C-alpha cells in the first residue's frame, strides 16, 4: 500500500508538472501573438498616418517660446497644421455624403479655434452645439465684436456663421431661458433641448412673462398680440429621446438613460404641449 501510494504521489507530481509546462508554453505563445499583433498594428498606423513635424513639439523650443514671449501659464498650444488637417478630413467625409457637421463647442471652448475650423471647412461646418445658453451668447458677442473690426477684404461672414445654436442639455434656469429669448429676438436661431412636458410649459411661461414685461414698457396694454411689441418670438426646441435598450421582462436598461421620453405616448404628450404653447 505504501508503494502504491508513493507511486500515485510521484505520478500526480509528474502530471502536475507536465500540465504546468503545457500551460506555460501556451501562455508564452499567446503573449507572443499579442505582441506581434500590437507591433503590426502600430506599424500599420504609422504608415497610414502622416505624422506632424516633430520640431513643433520640441520641449526646449516650447519652453524657450514661453519664456521669450512671457506666456502666462497654464496655456494651450495648438499645432494648426494638424488641426486644419483634422478639419479637412471630417469636412471631406461629410461633403462626400452631402452632409454638414455641427461643431460641439463645449469640447473646444476657444472662439478663435472655432472660427478657424469654420473657415477651413469651407461651408461644411454649420451651426454649433453648446453646453449652455450663456456659452452661445458669448459666441454671438464674439462674432459681433470681430465683425466690427475685421478687415474690409475679409469675406468671412461672422454674423451668419455664428447664428445657429443647439443647447446640448435641458435647462431649467429662468436666466438662461431669458437669454435664449433675447437671442431669438435678435434673429439668432437657438434650439433648447427638452425631454418632458414640464420643460415646454416652463419655457412658454417664462417667455410669456418676458413678452408681457416688454409690452408694458412700450404700451399701456399687456396683450401678447400688441403690434407695438412686434411679432412673438418662438423658441425652437429639440426633443431628446431615450435610445437605451430596455428589457421589460427583466426590468433592466442597456445604455445611458438620457431622457424621460422612451415611447410614443411620452413623445405625443410633449408634442401636444408644444402645439398648445405660444412661444415654443
Steps between C-alpha positions, in 0.01 A plus 500: 500500500785735582663429164173557318444827685855614424455409135174697483667805660786487252258467210289784634805725533619410148156564354472837672845598377410395148179701505685806627750469216221478244321802648825699512569428133146598408520822699833587341353432159200724570723780628714468188191520274368804693835682472526415132148632437579819692820561301321444168220733611741778595698465177179509297380819673838665447491424129144627452528813712712793388680607812532866590832676519675384815669838540165657582488305825862535602496566875800732497355710218162522674663594828708770329193635322311526831788687667578730207136603460413504871206264442279469807450140611307280481473547124390291205716444192345386174673353197288679239625274219362194680187687606425609144568151366249353746239756393564426132464125555167535682371760255600282206316198639185705564510670161540165326159399636337844458491562875594789727657477845412690817799584722472401867651821638493365854795279397708790365410810705728727295316751275800546271536126437125468444515781248809348336326163464201669335732676254697185412186286454394729215130493586472133603496583871170672580361582841623427851409275790562685827506395864282792610312802371761729654768330291294560185450863601876542551563371146241740359672789679835379366364497144355850537828632638713337229260612227541862609881491476564259212697604194293628209654235274397218733199324345427284805147576624511487879134584555356231273753241617434547872124489460390141568527343845378179661519486880612147583311449826160601639511825699282600792647836600284800417810712433612270218155484345489881511833520314369251240185711461705817438727320252192384310375858489831599338444242226738237642384142442525317831342168592450381858499128580192373686410156628175564687180702479613694808789647300266620225259656750780673690655646182160622382413661835833681534488628142143618551607694811791660313277592207241660725768698687629636171147588396438705814808712430378598153121506535235509771365157410657165582330314217755262339372592154589866538628632169743738674679212664556329166441137408527242777841328490465123505780294648593182319531180699667166435340197665755270663396136455610213722681261266613249763384139458246382753435139595151530647479146641827535692453865585846599379630771268804483274651836416489853642169621639506847343131578474156436647358463148515126440182418306244645260266611780773709666585659165136582418451668839793735433388568143150583624639753750717655229196546274308667782784736595538853363875546523634151414 
